[in-house]
Amino acid sequence: MTVVVSIHPTGAVLAVAIFASTVTTLWWMLHPPKSKAEEAAEAIEERIEEIVSATVLVMSEDTSSEHMVPFALKAAARQKASVLAVYVIEVPMQLPVNAAMGDQERRALEALAAAQAIAKKVGVELRTETVKTRNTGQAIVAIAGRERAHLLVLGTVRRAHFSGNPFSGLIEYVSAHAPCDVVVGVRPEEATKTLESLKEGLG
């Protein structure tokens, strides 16, 4: 017995259209469109990954970086990124720029060794460097440019070195001239004073 199947062109087109529509519907059900919140979260995550991928962690005589070192290294660990830790020594004008600075160089080695220990603990590749300069702010900005940094992490300015505003002097200069984002550590009491000053200015 021979069965002859005749396919009408119109029927074939309709069958293909129905099949395509069914596949499209199933795909849409399995891959619903992302909400604006999800899209925003993904964009932020991508931005964070890009920023942290080129981080320079700065330490110096003028800043206290103990609390910022773990922050920078743990952030880098989450993104499996490497970090450059730089200790900047400002040399007085009366000395050659490459003069031996015994106490400062010892503190630099200690600070970088401590950062290296934390990096090893959290599984981050850390490069270290000690830089001597006439101007700490200019040196930091130059290093950021040289490294094509996406993020500079600075510690809190030591109280003895600033007039009460944590965004004055060194941090103000770096924030204004750095070719990348800058994260600054501010102690709670200093942040409170700054907010109070801003309120007074607005009032």
N, C-alpha and C positions, 0 to 999 in steps of 0.2 A: 504494500500500500504506500503510495507516494503522497506526501503532504506538501502542498505548495503554499508558501507564506508570501503574501504580497504586502510590501511596505509602501504606503503612500507617502510621498515627500512631505506633505503637510503634517502627517502624523509623526514622522521622524523628527521634524523640527520641534513639534510640541513636546515630544518625549525628551529630547535633549534639553529644552527649556525647563521642563519640570525637574529633570535630574539636576541641572545646574542650580535651580532655585533651592532644591532640597539640600544640596551640598553647602550652598552659601548660608542657609539658615542654620544648619548643624554647626558650621564653622563659627558663626556669630554667637551661637549658644555656648560653644566651648571656649570662645575667646571674646568675652564681652568687652565693649569699649572701656578704656580707663577713665576714671573720674578725674576732675581737675585737680583734686587733692593728691591722687596717686601720681599724676603727671608732674605736679609741683615737687612732690617728695623725690621722684626719680631725678628731676633736674637738680635738686639740691644735693643729692647723693653724688651725682656726676661731678658737680662743681667742687664738692668737698674732696673727692678723689683727685681731681685735677690740682687743687690747691696743695694738698698734703704731699703730692708726689714730688714736689721740689721745695723742701722746707729748710730754712737756715735758722738754727737756734743760736741766739747771741748771748754771750756772757761777758761781763766786764766789771771793773772796779766800781762803776757807778750804779750797777744794777744787782738786785738780789734775784737769782733765777732758780732757787731750790724748788719752788712749787711749779715753775713753768717747764722744767726739764721733763718730769714725768708726763705732764700734759702733752707736750710735743711728741715724745717718743711713743706714748700709747696711741695717739692719733695716727702716727706713722705705721705702727704695728697693725692697726686695723686695715690699713690700705696696702700693707706690705711694701712700704716705701722706704727709701734710705734718707738719712738726715745728715746735714753738715752742722757740726757744733763748732762755733768760733768763739775764742776768748780774745777780747780786744784789750790791749794794754796801751794807755795813752802816755806818751813819753813827753816830759817837760821840755820846753824850748831850749833850756840851758844845756841839755844833753843831746848827743847825736841820736838820731831816730832809731839806730840799731844798738844803742847802749844796753849794757847788761842791767836788767831790772830784777835783781835777785828775789826779793819778797813777792813781787807781782808775778814773776814767772813761776815761782813755786805754787802760788795760789791758782794760777792758770792750769798747771799740770794736775793739781788736786781736783779742781772743778771738772776738767775734761775727763779725768779718770773716773770720777763719780758718775758722770753722764754715760761713759762707756759701760760701766757696770750695770746701770739701769737698762741701757740699750740691749746688752747681752741677756738680761733677765726677761725682757719682753720680746726678744727675737727681732731686733731692728739692726740693720747695717748702719753703723755710725762712723762718719769720717770726722776727724778733729783737726783743728788748726789754731795756732796762736798768731795773732797779728799785732805788730807794734805800729803806732801811728801818732800823728800830732793831734788828730781830731777824731774822736770816737764815732760821732754821728756820721761824718763823711766816709769813714772807713766802712761802717756798716752798710751804708747805701751802695758803696762801690762793690762790696762783696755780693750784695743781693743782685746787682747788675751782672757781675762776672758769672755768677752761678745760674743766672736766669731764674731766680727764685720766684715761686708763686706765693710763698708765705714766709714772713719774718716773725719769729717769736722772741719777744723781749721780756725780761723780768721786770720787777718793780724797782723804780728808782729809789735808792737808799735815802732815808729821811735826811741824813746829814748833808745830802748833795742837792736838795731842792727846797724851794721856798714854801711848799705846802700844796702846790698843784701838781698832781702826778703826770699831767700832760705837758709840763713845761720843759724847757731845755732839750736834753737829749731825745726824749721820746717825741716831743713836738717836732724836732728837726727830722727825725727818721720817718715819722708818719707823713710829713709833708713832702719828702723827697724820695722815698722808697718807690721802686718801680713795681711794687707788688702789694698784696694785702699785708697788714701788720696786726699782730695780736700782742696786746700789752697786758701784763699782770698788774692788777691793782688790788691792794689790800682792802678789806671791807671798810675799815675806818677812813681810809683815804677816799674811797668811792663815795662814802656818805658826805664827806666834806665837799667833794666836787659837786655832788647833786645839790647840796645846800647853797653853794656859790652860784650855781646855774639858776636856782629858784630866785635867789636875791636879784640876780641880773635881769631875769624876766619880770620880776615884780617891780 
